[in-house]
Amino acid sequence: MNDWKDGGLWNHDWLKIRAEDERQIAKWGHQTHTAEEWLMYLTEEVGELSKAISELKYARGGTAEEITREAVQVATLALKMARMAAQS
């Protein structure tokens, strides 16, 4: 796997996060959890991202698309947590 260079976030990145937010709300509705529960869900998503990276790196059928999908889920939950913390 090559080194990745931070190129900053672009508008299409924010659109992916917005679409994921809408997908989560459509699937689960607007949810209320404690900070600890939200952290548990975020940690689970980070684990899935780690698995996706590992499967690509070690040629076990992983794809860059799966890494992107998992990273967007992590970003979405992290931003939701930031917003909820700011509102409390």
Jmol script that loads the backbone (N, CA, C; Angstrom):
load data "model"
ATOM      1  N   MET A   1       0.840  -1.167   0.000  1.00  0.00           N
ATOM      2  CA  MET A   1       0.000   0.000   0.000  1.00  0.00           C
ATOM      3  C   MET A   1       0.888   1.233   0.000  1.00  0.00           C
ATOM      4  N   ASN A   2       0.569   2.187  -0.832  1.00  0.00           N
ATOM      5  CA  ASN A   2       1.354   3.410  -0.920  1.00  0.00           C
ATOM      6  C   ASN A   2       1.024   4.355   0.225  1.00  0.00           C
ATOM      7  N   ASP A   3       1.949   5.289   0.495  1.00  0.00           N
ATOM      8  CA  ASP A   3       1.658   6.340   1.463  1.00  0.00           C
ATOM      9  C   ASP A   3       0.546   7.220   0.914  1.00  0.00           C
ATOM     10  N   TRP A   4      -0.302   7.688   1.777  1.00  0.00           N
ATOM     11  CA  TRP A   4      -1.394   8.565   1.380  1.00  0.00           C
ATOM     12  C   TRP A   4      -1.064   9.980   1.815  1.00  0.00           C
ATOM     13  N   LYS A   5      -1.335  10.941   0.964  1.00  0.00           N
ATOM     14  CA  LYS A   5      -1.052  12.343   1.254  1.00  0.00           C
ATOM     15  C   LYS A   5      -2.362  13.083   1.513  1.00  0.00           C
ATOM     16  N   ASP A   6      -2.384  13.867   2.579  1.00  0.00           N
ATOM     17  CA  ASP A   6      -3.563  14.662   2.919  1.00  0.00           C
ATOM     18  C   ASP A   6      -3.737  15.751   1.883  1.00  0.00           C
ATOM     19  N   GLY A   7      -4.856  15.701   1.164  1.00  0.00           N
ATOM     20  CA  GLY A   7      -5.141  16.706   0.147  1.00  0.00           C
ATOM     21  C   GLY A   7      -6.229  17.672   0.576  1.00  0.00           C
ATOM     22  N   GLY A   8      -6.606  17.616   1.867  1.00  0.00           N
ATOM     23  CA  GLY A   8      -7.696  18.453   2.338  1.00  0.00           C
ATOM     24  C   GLY A   8      -9.037  17.857   1.944  1.00  0.00           C
ATOM     25  N   LEU A   9     -10.089  18.375   2.538  1.00  0.00           N
ATOM     26  CA  LEU A   9     -11.429  17.890   2.214  1.00  0.00           C
ATOM     27  C   LEU A   9     -12.024  18.730   1.100  1.00  0.00           C
ATOM     28  N   TRP A  10     -12.691  18.081   0.175  1.00  0.00           N
ATOM     29  CA  TRP A  10     -13.329  18.746  -0.952  1.00  0.00           C
ATOM     30  C   TRP A  10     -14.835  18.676  -0.786  1.00  0.00           C
ATOM     31  N   ASN A  11     -15.550  19.429  -1.582  1.00  0.00           N
ATOM     32  CA  ASN A  11     -17.002  19.452  -1.484  1.00  0.00           C
ATOM     33  C   ASN A  11     -17.612  18.061  -1.627  1.00  0.00           C
ATOM     34  N   HIS A  12     -17.070  17.235  -2.530  1.00  0.00           N
ATOM     35  CA  HIS A  12     -17.657  15.902  -2.704  1.00  0.00           C
ATOM     36  C   HIS A  12     -17.464  15.036  -1.466  1.00  0.00           C
ATOM     37  N   ASP A  13     -16.426  15.317  -0.659  1.00  0.00           N
ATOM     38  CA  ASP A  13     -16.237  14.589   0.595  1.00  0.00           C
ATOM     39  C   ASP A  13     -17.364  14.912   1.567  1.00  0.00           C
ATOM     40  N   TRP A  14     -17.715  16.184   1.657  1.00  0.00           N
ATOM     41  CA  TRP A  14     -18.808  16.600   2.539  1.00  0.00           C
ATOM     42  C   TRP A  14     -20.132  16.028   2.044  1.00  0.00           C
ATOM     43  N   LEU A  15     -20.290  15.919   0.739  1.00  0.00           N
ATOM     44  CA  LEU A  15     -21.516  15.339   0.188  1.00  0.00           C
ATOM     45  C   LEU A  15     -21.635  13.864   0.565  1.00  0.00           C
ATOM     46  N   LYS A  16     -20.525  13.150   0.591  1.00  0.00           N
ATOM     47  CA  LYS A  16     -20.535  11.749   1.013  1.00  0.00           C
ATOM     48  C   LYS A  16     -20.958  11.631   2.471  1.00  0.00           C
ATOM     49  N   ILE A  17     -20.430  12.527   3.303  1.00  0.00           N
ATOM     50  CA  ILE A  17     -20.782  12.513   4.723  1.00  0.00           C
ATOM     51  C   ILE A  17     -22.258  12.843   4.900  1.00  0.00           C
ATOM     52  N   ARG A  18     -22.751  13.822   4.169  1.00  0.00           N
ATOM     53  CA  ARG A  18     -24.169  14.185   4.251  1.00  0.00           C
ATOM     54  C   ARG A  18     -25.052  13.018   3.800  1.00  0.00           C
ATOM     55  N   ALA A  19     -24.671  12.363   2.727  1.00  0.00           N
ATOM     56  CA  ALA A  19     -25.445  11.221   2.243  1.00  0.00           C
ATOM     57  C   ALA A  19     -25.441  10.084   3.264  1.00  0.00           C
ATOM     58  N   GLU A  20     -24.317   9.850   3.904  1.00  0.00           N
ATOM     59  CA  GLU A  20     -24.234   8.806   4.927  1.00  0.00           C
ATOM     60  C   GLU A  20     -25.100   9.173   6.133  1.00  0.00           C
ATOM     61  N   ASP A  21     -25.098  10.433   6.520  1.00  0.00           N
ATOM     62  CA  ASP A  21     -25.950  10.897   7.609  1.00  0.00           C
ATOM     63  C   ASP A  21     -27.416  10.618   7.274  1.00  0.00           C
ATOM     64  N   GLU A  22     -27.822  10.967   6.071  1.00  0.00           N
ATOM     65  CA  GLU A  22     -29.204  10.731   5.643  1.00  0.00           C
ATOM     66  C   GLU A  22     -29.528   9.241   5.598  1.00  0.00           C
ATOM     67  N   ARG A  23     -28.566   8.421   5.166  1.00  0.00           N
ATOM     68  CA  ARG A  23     -28.769   6.973   5.118  1.00  0.00           C
ATOM     69  C   ARG A  23     -28.970   6.429   6.528  1.00  0.00           C
ATOM     70  N   GLN A  24     -28.139   6.887   7.473  1.00  0.00           N
ATOM     71  CA  GLN A  24     -28.257   6.420   8.850  1.00  0.00           C
ATOM     72  C   GLN A  24     -29.601   6.820   9.457  1.00  0.00           C
ATOM     73  N   ILE A  25     -30.032   8.044   9.215  1.00  0.00           N
ATOM     74  CA  ILE A  25     -31.310   8.503   9.767  1.00  0.00           C
ATOM     75  C   ILE A  25     -32.464   7.715   9.155  1.00  0.00           C
ATOM     76  N   ALA A  26     -32.401   7.459   7.851  1.00  0.00           N
ATOM     77  CA  ALA A  26     -33.452   6.671   7.203  1.00  0.00           C
ATOM     78  C   ALA A  26     -33.507   5.252   7.782  1.00  0.00           C
ATOM     79  N   LYS A  27     -32.360   4.698   8.092  1.00  0.00           N
ATOM     80  CA  LYS A  27     -32.297   3.327   8.597  1.00  0.00           C
ATOM     81  C   LYS A  27     -32.674   3.234  10.068  1.00  0.00           C
ATOM     82  N   TRP A  28     -32.142   4.158  10.903  1.00  0.00           N
ATOM     83  CA  TRP A  28     -32.279   4.059  12.351  1.00  0.00           C
ATOM     84  C   TRP A  28     -33.174   5.133  12.969  1.00  0.00           C
ATOM     85  N   GLY A  29     -33.523   6.161  12.186  1.00  0.00           N
ATOM     86  CA  GLY A  29     -34.243   7.291  12.757  1.00  0.00           C
ATOM     87  C   GLY A  29     -33.293   8.176  13.549  1.00  0.00           C
ATOM     88  N   HIS A  30     -33.808   9.256  14.103  1.00  0.00           N
ATOM     89  CA  HIS A  30     -32.997  10.122  14.966  1.00  0.00           C
ATOM     90  C   HIS A  30     -32.863   9.417  16.306  1.00  0.00           C
ATOM     91  N   GLN A  31     -31.635   9.201  16.728  1.00  0.00           N
ATOM     92  CA  GLN A  31     -31.382   8.413  17.924  1.00  0.00           C
ATOM     93  C   GLN A  31     -30.875   9.274  19.078  1.00  0.00           C
ATOM     94  N   THR A  32     -31.123   8.788  20.269  1.00  0.00           N
ATOM     95  CA  THR A  32     -30.613   9.413  21.480  1.00  0.00           C
ATOM     96  C   THR A  32     -29.844   8.357  22.254  1.00  0.00           C
ATOM     97  N   HIS A  33     -28.578   8.628  22.497  1.00  0.00           N
ATOM     98  CA  HIS A  33     -27.729   7.714  23.262  1.00  0.00           C
ATOM     99  C   HIS A  33     -26.835   8.540  24.171  1.00  0.00           C
ATOM    100  N   THR A  34     -26.243   7.883  25.134  1.00  0.00           N
ATOM    101  CA  THR A  34     -25.246   8.547  25.972  1.00  0.00           C
ATOM    102  C   THR A  34     -23.957   8.718  25.167  1.00  0.00           C
ATOM    103  N   ALA A  35     -23.095   9.578  25.662  1.00  0.00           N
ATOM    104  CA  ALA A  35     -21.792   9.763  25.004  1.00  0.00           C
ATOM    105  C   ALA A  35     -21.033   8.442  24.946  1.00  0.00           C
ATOM    106  N   GLU A  36     -21.133   7.645  25.992  1.00  0.00           N
ATOM    107  CA  GLU A  36     -20.428   6.359  26.023  1.00  0.00           C
ATOM    108  C   GLU A  36     -20.975   5.407  24.954  1.00  0.00           C
ATOM    109  N   GLU A  37     -22.283   5.417  24.775  1.00  0.00           N
ATOM    110  CA  GLU A  37     -22.864   4.559  23.732  1.00  0.00           C
ATOM    111  C   GLU A  37     -22.439   5.018  22.344  1.00  0.00           C
ATOM    112  N   TRP A  38     -22.457   6.336  22.108  1.00  0.00           N
ATOM    113  CA  TRP A  38     -22.003   6.835  20.808  1.00  0.00           C
ATOM    114  C   TRP A  38     -20.548   6.455  20.564  1.00  0.00           C
ATOM    115  N   LEU A  39     -19.719   6.546  21.610  1.00  0.00           N
ATOM    116  CA  LEU A  39     -18.308   6.168  21.463  1.00  0.00           C
ATOM    117  C   LEU A  39     -18.185   4.684  21.123  1.00  0.00           C
ATOM    118  N   MET A  40     -19.027   3.870  21.714  1.00  0.00           N
ATOM    119  CA  MET A  40     -19.013   2.439  21.410  1.00  0.00           C
ATOM    120  C   MET A  40     -19.327   2.210  19.929  1.00  0.00           C
ATOM    121  N   TYR A  41     -20.334   2.897  19.400  1.00  0.00           N
ATOM    122  CA  TYR A  41     -20.676   2.755  17.980  1.00  0.00           C
ATOM    123  C   TYR A  41     -19.538   3.259  17.088  1.00  0.00           C
ATOM    124  N   LEU A  42     -18.934   4.359  17.471  1.00  0.00           N
ATOM    125  CA  LEU A  42     -17.812   4.902  16.698  1.00  0.00           C
ATOM    126  C   LEU A  42     -16.647   3.919  16.701  1.00  0.00           C
ATOM    127  N   THR A  43     -16.348   3.351  17.857  1.00  0.00           N
ATOM    128  CA  THR A  43     -15.246   2.390  17.964  1.00  0.00           C
ATOM    129  C   THR A  43     -15.499   1.172  17.079  1.00  0.00           C
ATOM    130  N   GLU A  44     -16.759   0.737  17.019  1.00  0.00           N
ATOM    131  CA  GLU A  44     -17.109  -0.387  16.147  1.00  0.00           C
ATOM    132  C   GLU A  44     -16.837  -0.032  14.688  1.00  0.00           C
ATOM    133  N   GLU A  45     -17.186   1.180  14.285  1.00  0.00           N
ATOM    134  CA  GLU A  45     -16.930   1.627  12.904  1.00  0.00           C
ATOM    135  C   GLU A  45     -15.432   1.735  12.627  1.00  0.00           C
ATOM    136  N   VAL A  46     -14.665   2.204  13.597  1.00  0.00           N
ATOM    137  CA  VAL A  46     -13.207   2.286  13.423  1.00  0.00           C
ATOM    138  C   VAL A  46     -12.631   0.879  13.241  1.00  0.00           C
ATOM    139  N   GLY A  47     -13.167  -0.086  13.969  1.00  0.00           N
ATOM    140  CA  GLY A  47     -12.741  -1.479  13.798  1.00  0.00           C
ATOM    141  C   GLY A  47     -13.019  -1.992  12.393  1.00  0.00           C
ATOM    142  N   GLU A  48     -14.192  -1.631  11.848  1.00  0.00           N
ATOM    143  CA  GLU A  48     -14.515  -2.033  10.480  1.00  0.00           C
ATOM    144  C   GLU A  48     -13.590  -1.353   9.467  1.00  0.00           C
ATOM    145  N   LEU A  49     -13.230  -0.111   9.730  1.00  0.00           N
ATOM    146  CA  LEU A  49     -12.271   0.585   8.858  1.00  0.00           C
ATOM    147  C   LEU A  49     -10.912  -0.100   8.916  1.00  0.00           C
ATOM    148  N   SER A  50     -10.488  -0.456  10.110  1.00  0.00           N
ATOM    149  CA  SER A  50      -9.214  -1.160  10.269  1.00  0.00           C
ATOM    150  C   SER A  50      -9.216  -2.486   9.505  1.00  0.00           C
ATOM    151  N   LYS A  51     -10.318  -3.206   9.589  1.00  0.00           N
ATOM    152  CA  LYS A  51     -10.433  -4.474   8.857  1.00  0.00           C
ATOM    153  C   LYS A  51     -10.368  -4.236   7.349  1.00  0.00           C
ATOM    154  N   ALA A  52     -11.060  -3.205   6.864  1.00  0.00           N
ATOM    155  CA  ALA A  52     -11.041  -2.917   5.423  1.00  0.00           C
ATOM    156  C   ALA A  52      -9.629  -2.592   4.942  1.00  0.00           C
ATOM    157  N   ILE A  53      -8.898  -1.821   5.731  1.00  0.00           N
ATOM    158  CA  ILE A  53      -7.514  -1.485   5.366  1.00  0.00           C
ATOM    159  C   ILE A  53      -6.657  -2.745   5.348  1.00  0.00           C
ATOM    160  N   SER A  54      -6.803  -3.563   6.372  1.00  0.00           N
ATOM    161  CA  SER A  54      -6.030  -4.803   6.465  1.00  0.00           C
ATOM    162  C   SER A  54      -6.317  -5.727   5.284  1.00  0.00           C
ATOM    163  N   GLU A  55      -7.590  -5.837   4.910  1.00  0.00           N
ATOM    164  CA  GLU A  55      -7.939  -6.728   3.804  1.00  0.00           C
ATOM    165  C   GLU A  55      -7.388  -6.246   2.472  1.00  0.00           C
ATOM    166  N   LEU A  56      -7.258  -4.934   2.305  1.00  0.00           N
ATOM    167  CA  LEU A  56      -6.625  -4.427   1.082  1.00  0.00           C
ATOM    168  C   LEU A  56      -5.115  -4.639   1.148  1.00  0.00           C
ATOM    169  N   LYS A  57      -4.525  -4.273   2.268  1.00  0.00           N
ATOM    170  CA  LYS A  57      -3.060  -4.360   2.398  1.00  0.00           C
ATOM    171  C   LYS A  57      -2.550  -5.790   2.219  1.00  0.00           C
ATOM    172  N   TYR A  58      -3.275  -6.755   2.770  1.00  0.00           N
ATOM    173  CA  TYR A  58      -2.801  -8.130   2.718  1.00  0.00           C
ATOM    174  C   TYR A  58      -3.508  -8.963   1.646  1.00  0.00           C
ATOM    175  N   ALA A  59      -4.047  -8.284   0.634  1.00  0.00           N
ATOM    176  CA  ALA A  59      -4.623  -8.917  -0.555  1.00  0.00           C
ATOM    177  C   ALA A  59      -5.626 -10.010  -0.208  1.00  0.00           C
ATOM    178  N   ARG A  60      -6.557  -9.652   0.686  1.00  0.00           N
ATOM    179  CA  ARG A  60      -7.614 -10.598   1.061  1.00  0.00           C
ATOM    180  C   ARG A  60      -8.957 -10.125   0.508  1.00  0.00           C
ATOM    181  N   GLY A  61      -8.910  -9.524  -0.671  1.00  0.00           N
ATOM    182  CA  GLY A  61     -10.142  -9.118  -1.338  1.00  0.00           C
ATOM    183  C   GLY A  61     -10.649  -7.746  -0.947  1.00  0.00           C
ATOM    184  N   GLY A  62      -9.878  -7.007  -0.177  1.00  0.00           N
ATOM    185  CA  GLY A  62     -10.291  -5.666   0.214  1.00  0.00           C
ATOM    186  C   GLY A  62     -10.179  -4.687  -0.947  1.00  0.00           C
ATOM    187  N   THR A  63     -10.964  -3.620  -0.874  1.00  0.00           N
ATOM    188  CA  THR A  63     -10.956  -2.621  -1.937  1.00  0.00           C
ATOM    189  C   THR A  63     -10.838  -1.218  -1.347  1.00  0.00           C
ATOM    190  N   ALA A  64     -10.365  -0.309  -2.168  1.00  0.00           N
ATOM    191  CA  ALA A  64     -10.305   1.091  -1.761  1.00  0.00           C
ATOM    192  C   ALA A  64     -11.713   1.635  -1.522  1.00  0.00           C
ATOM    193  N   GLU A  65     -12.689   1.124  -2.276  1.00  0.00           N
ATOM    194  CA  GLU A  65     -14.074   1.568  -2.104  1.00  0.00           C
ATOM    195  C   GLU A  65     -14.599   1.209  -0.720  1.00  0.00           C
ATOM    196  N   GLU A  66     -14.239   0.032  -0.230  1.00  0.00           N
ATOM    197  CA  GLU A  66     -14.671  -0.377   1.113  1.00  0.00           C
ATOM    198  C   GLU A  66     -14.010   0.494   2.176  1.00  0.00           C
ATOM    199  N   ILE A  67     -12.745   0.826   1.987  1.00  0.00           N
ATOM    200  CA  ILE A  67     -12.066   1.727   2.919  1.00  0.00           C
ATOM    201  C   ILE A  67     -12.772   3.079   2.924  1.00  0.00           C
ATOM    202  N   THR A  68     -13.096   3.583   1.752  1.00  0.00           N
ATOM    203  CA  THR A  68     -13.795   4.864   1.658  1.00  0.00           C
ATOM    204  C   THR A  68     -15.134   4.797   2.379  1.00  0.00           C
ATOM    205  N   ARG A  69     -15.894   3.746   2.137  1.00  0.00           N
ATOM    206  CA  ARG A  69     -17.214   3.598   2.762  1.00  0.00           C
ATOM    207  C   ARG A  69     -17.107   3.597   4.293  1.00  0.00           C
ATOM    208  N   GLU A  70     -16.160   2.838   4.811  1.00  0.00           N
ATOM    209  CA  GLU A  70     -15.982   2.761   6.270  1.00  0.00           C
ATOM    210  C   GLU A  70     -15.462   4.084   6.836  1.00  0.00           C
ATOM    211  N   ALA A  71     -14.547   4.729   6.129  1.00  0.00           N
ATOM    212  CA  ALA A  71     -14.015   6.009   6.605  1.00  0.00           C
ATOM    213  C   ALA A  71     -15.107   7.074   6.650  1.00  0.00           C
ATOM    214  N   VAL A  72     -16.001   7.063   5.679  1.00  0.00           N
ATOM    215  CA  VAL A  72     -17.115   8.017   5.672  1.00  0.00           C
ATOM    216  C   VAL A  72     -18.045   7.737   6.849  1.00  0.00           C
ATOM    217  N   GLN A  73     -18.268   6.475   7.172  1.00  0.00           N
ATOM    218  CA  GLN A  73     -19.097   6.152   8.333  1.00  0.00           C
ATOM    219  C   GLN A  73     -18.454   6.645   9.622  1.00  0.00           C
ATOM    220  N   VAL A  74     -17.137   6.470   9.747  1.00  0.00           N
ATOM    221  CA  VAL A  74     -16.414   6.962  10.924  1.00  0.00           C
ATOM    222  C   VAL A  74     -16.532   8.485  11.016  1.00  0.00           C
ATOM    223  N   ALA A  75     -16.286   9.152   9.902  1.00  0.00           N
ATOM    224  CA  ALA A  75     -16.351  10.614   9.884  1.00  0.00           C
ATOM    225  C   ALA A  75     -17.747  11.113  10.248  1.00  0.00           C
ATOM    226  N   THR A  76     -18.764  10.450   9.728  1.00  0.00           N
ATOM    227  CA  THR A  76     -20.134  10.863   9.993  1.00  0.00           C
ATOM    228  C   THR A  76     -20.464  10.746  11.473  1.00  0.00           C
ATOM    229  N   LEU A  77     -20.137   9.615  12.068  1.00  0.00           N
ATOM    230  CA  LEU A  77     -20.423   9.451  13.494  1.00  0.00           C
ATOM    231  C   LEU A  77     -19.614  10.417  14.341  1.00  0.00           C
ATOM    232  N   ALA A  78     -18.361  10.629  13.997  1.00  0.00           N
ATOM    233  CA  ALA A  78     -17.531  11.564  14.765  1.00  0.00           C
ATOM    234  C   ALA A  78     -18.103  12.979  14.705  1.00  0.00           C
ATOM    235  N   LEU A  79     -18.558  13.399  13.535  1.00  0.00           N
ATOM    236  CA  LEU A  79     -19.158  14.728  13.405  1.00  0.00           C
ATOM    237  C   LEU A  79     -20.479  14.827  14.157  1.00  0.00           C
ATOM    238  N   LYS A  80     -21.276  13.760  14.141  1.00  0.00           N
ATOM    239  CA  LYS A  80     -22.506  13.754  14.917  1.00  0.00           C
ATOM    240  C   LYS A  80     -22.194  13.917  16.410  1.00  0.00           C
ATOM    241  N   MET A  81     -21.172  13.215  16.876  1.00  0.00           N
ATOM    242  CA  MET A  81     -20.786  13.310  18.284  1.00  0.00           C
ATOM    243  C   MET A  81     -20.331  14.731  18.619  1.00  0.00           C
ATOM    244  N   ALA A  82     -19.574  15.336  17.741  1.00  0.00           N
ATOM    245  CA  ALA A  82     -19.114  16.709  17.971  1.00  0.00           C
ATOM    246  C   ALA A  82     -20.303  17.667  18.067  1.00  0.00           C
ATOM    247  N   ARG A  83     -21.264  17.471  17.199  1.00  0.00           N
ATOM    248  CA  ARG A  83     -22.445  18.350  17.208  1.00  0.00           C
ATOM    249  C   ARG A  83     -23.264  18.156  18.482  1.00  0.00           C
ATOM    250  N   MET A  84     -23.455  16.906  18.877  1.00  0.00           N
ATOM    251  CA  MET A  84     -24.217  16.645  20.091  1.00  0.00           C
ATOM    252  C   MET A  84     -23.509  17.209  21.326  1.00  0.00           C
ATOM    253  N   ALA A  85     -22.195  17.099  21.363  1.00  0.00           N
ATOM    254  CA  ALA A  85     -21.444  17.648  22.504  1.00  0.00           C
ATOM    255  C   ALA A  85     -21.588  19.168  22.543  1.00  0.00           C
ATOM    256  N   ALA A  86     -21.575  19.799  21.389  1.00  0.00           N
ATOM    257  CA  ALA A  86     -21.704  21.258  21.333  1.00  0.00           C
ATOM    258  C   ALA A  86     -23.103  21.699  21.762  1.00  0.00           C
ATOM    259  N   GLN A  87     -24.094  20.845  21.567  1.00  0.00           N
ATOM    260  CA  GLN A  87     -25.476  21.206  21.908  1.00  0.00           C
ATOM    261  C   GLN A  87     -25.789  20.960  23.388  1.00  0.00           C
ATOM    262  N   SER A  88     -24.931  20.226  24.069  1.00  0.00           N
ATOM    263  CA  SER A  88     -25.251  19.898  25.480  1.00  0.00           C
ATOM    264  C   SER A  88     -24.786  20.978  26.434  1.00  0.00           C
TER     265      SER A  88
END
end "model"
wireframe off; spacefill off
backbone 0.3
color backbone group
